[in-house]
Amino acid sequence: MACFSAPEHWPLITLTIDFDWRTGVQFKDWFNVAKKRHVDAMKVELEQLYHTINSIHEEMIYFRAR
C-alpha cells in the first residue's frame, strides 16, 4: 500500500491507492500476452528466416571465393 497527499490542494484530502508493483522478469506475464499457437507460428517463421539467412550467407561466401 502507498499513500499520497497533496498538501497544497484545497480541500485537503488524503488518498490511498493499492497497486501491484512488479519488476524484472515478473513485469510481464508472457503466457497471457501471446497464445501458444501464436508463439508456435512465430517459432516456425523464425526458423524459416534463419535458414534463409544461412542460405544467403553461404551464397555470399561462395561468390567471394570465385
Secondary structure, DSSP 8 states (H G I E B T S, - for coil): -EEEE-TTSSS--EEEE------GGGG--HHHHS-HHHHHHHHHHHHHHHHHHHHHHHHHHHHHH-
